[in-house]
Amino acid sequence: MNLITAINSISFSMKAIGAGMACSGLIGAGVGIGLVFASLLKSFAINPRLKGQLFGYAILGFALSEAIGLLSLMMACVILYT
């Protein structure tokens, strides 16, 4: 194994570790989505007349949480393929 091959191997392994760490943002997105819909169900139980308004807020919270997850996934792809 020559020096160039060893450097390329180390470089790829560091990229893989960095991409895995970047994907840890998906954990937070999953927890955030779960909390949004758990609080939506709790709010429905407390006041069912506000169903439409609460659902709109829940969709907004879902979209923002999902955006953070997608950004972390995109960053992992950028780390791996550049």
N, C-alpha and C positions, 0 to 999 in steps of 0.2 A: 504494500500500500504506500503510494508515494504521498508527498506533502500536499499536493493539490487536492487529491481525493479525500484526505483526512480533513482538510479545511472545509471542503464542500459538505462533508458529512456532519461536521460540528455546526456549520452554518444552518443546515436544514433542521438539525435537532433543536437548535435554539429558536428557530422560527416556529417549530411545532409546539414548543413549550410556551412561547409568547402567544400563539393563537389559542392554545388551551386556556391560558389565563384570561385572554380577552373574552372568551366564551363564558366566563364566570358571571358576566353581566346578564346572561340569560336566566340565571337563578333569581336574581332580583326582579326581573320582568315577570317571571312566573309567580313569585310571591305577591307582587303588586297586582297582577290580574286577579289572583285569588282573593286578595283583600277587597278589591273593588266590588266584585260580585257578591262576596259575603256581606259587605255593608249594604249592598243593594237589597238583598233578601231581608236583611234586618230592618231596613227602612220601609220596605213593603209591608212587613208585619206590623210596624208601628202605625203607619199612615198610608193605607192603600189608595186614598184619593189622589195622592201626588204621583201616581204611577208613571205618567208620561214625562213629567219633569225629572223625576229621579232616574228614569231610564236614559234620558238624554245625558245627564251628568255621568252615568255609569259608562255609556259608550265613549264619552270624552276621556274618562279616566283609563278605559281599556286601550284607546288609541294611543294615549301618551305613554302608557306602560309598554305597549307593544313596540312603539317607536324606539324606545331605549334598548329593547332586546334586539331589534333589527340593526341598530347602530353598532352594538357590540359584535353581532355576527358579521357585519360588513367589515369591521376593523380586523376581525380574525382572518377574513379572506384577504384583506390588504396585506396583512403581515405574512401570510403564507405565500402569496403569489407575486410578491415584489422582491 
